[in-house]
Amino acid sequence: MSIDSKKLATTAGIIVICTFVSKFLGLIRDSVTAASFKAGDLDAYFQASNVPMVLFIMIGAAITTTLIPLYNDKKLKEGKLEAAKFINNTLNVFIIVTFAISIVCIILSKPIVMVLNPGFTGEKLIFTQKLTNILIPTLIFNAVMYIFNAVLQSEGNFTVPALVALPLNIITIGYLLIAKDKYGVIGFTIATFIATFAQIIPQLLAMKKVGFKYSFKVNFKDPMLIKMCVMLLPVILGTGVQQINTFIERAQATNYSAGSVTFLNYAYRVFALFVDIFVMTIATIIYPKMSKQMAGNKVLEMKKTLSESLGMLILMILPISFIVMVQSRSIIYILFQRGAFTENDTIQTSVLLIFYSIGLLGFGMRDFVCKAYYTLKDTKTPMINSAIAMVINICLIFLFKSIMGLKGLALADAVSMYIACILLIYTLRKKIGSINGKYIIQTIIKTIIASIPMVIVIKILNNIMHLSYTSTINVFIKIVVSSLIGIIVFVIAAFIVNIKELNSLRMVIMDKIAKR
């Protein structure tokens, strides 16, 4: 294993730990939220969160994917001082733009909320609009946060971006424990607004350490800013069509029984936890690396990095997907079943989690391949691919929901991701040549084969230990024991079928033991 690969593994490990801590607190927040308010009452909050969340995902993803290569390029060619000026100008322009977007969204909030919530009427619709107006301005804070994240990642600081959600989680959990009975869901929404702003504070401190000094200078004619905006548009459109899927999915969920939006939201949040810990962790490290390789015109190195990263992703994500599917009810029980969250809520949410988990690998691989396009400064192809994925997903939503109901919404999301991923890899291969597809397919097949005995062992152990849903501690201990033994079985099976990435990991561990 190369020195770069070892450094990558170490950095990835640190980020996994930081991300896990942050996301674990997020799960505690979700768990306390589920126990504090009825699922039907939370439908309005989650739907109100959708507008700013989707907007900041669109803009935030665009900022990260375009700013990192441009910042690296600017710093390499003109020095750090000029790169800092570019960041200041970008920051100020985005504050102005997101402020204007927020004003427009607040003015048009009534028709927006009506379109996005066809199943809501009367007081519930009015309440959702009120919460939406409170949360929309958080778009400004999130734009600032994404710009700072991009700079910090480019400067090699991955810890602060990984822990960025800590203030959000701590403040909202504090509200739920202290003031929820007095101020209810509206107070929770205001606490979310304050907590979102608080995320910027530790970032500011980290930015100062890398030499950032704020100045209010705005130049809309800056050539680098114009170049960024040209690159931004396809990315925003690409991520935008993905977010349309979220809007349509949640809108369709409002037509089902009270709580359906909340069940879908919690299932997706657990799914997103694994995406953030594993997919985003590797992507966060790999993207700046691939960007620098392309800036130096090292195409072969970039292709090798992409191929190895996909192999690492497959090795981590596939067994995790199977574990989540097998243990879905136990996971939801531990995280949410208390207080206002009932056993029926747990069952409905766990079934949705199974269908979301099917698409975990497709989601991760597609995100990685998109990053490869962005390093090539090609934002058009992922945009077109996203549009195709959106059309496929919408068709599948209406097909599957008529057959499977609410479960069909989650399955449509998973299936469309795999189709989009295959199309994107096919196009990339035509653009830059082979990315060692045979090796990737072999890794997938071998990992699935190694996962089969793991799943069987986990199910047998769950039956032997008489897994019953009567005590959170007991269920937690049982699924940890069965999952850990299952992972050991997977590792043994992976060595037997000779998965390359696992052998590399073994070499790193043996090397560290030898040094001691």
Buried (B, 14 or more C-beta within 10 A) or exposed (E): BEEEBBEBBEBBEBBBBBBBBBBEBBBBBBBBBBBBBBBBBBBBBBBBBBBBBBBBBBBBBBBBBBBBBBBBBBBEEEEBEEBBBBBBBBBBBBBEBBEEBBEEBBEEBBEBBBEBBEBBEEEBBEBBBBBBBBBBBBBBBBBBBBBBBBBBBBBEBBBBBBBBBBBBBBBBBEBBEEBBEEBEBBBBBBBBBBBBBBBBEBBEEBBEEBEBEEEEEEBEEBEBBEBBBEBBBBBBBBBBBBBBBBBBBBBBBBEBEBBBBBBBBBBBBBBBBBBBBBBBBBBBBBBBBBBBBBBEEBBEBBBBBBBBBBBBBBBBBBBBBBBBBBBBBBBBBBBBBBBBBBEEBBBBBBBBBBBBBBBBBBBBBBBBBBBBBBBBBBBBBBBBBBBBBBEBBBEBBBBBBEEBEBBBBBBBBBBBBBBBBBBBBEBBEEEBEEBBBEBBEBBBEBBBBBBEBBBEBBBEBBEEBEBEBEEBEBBBEBBEBBBEBBBEBBBEBBEEBEBBBBEBBEEBEEEEEEEE
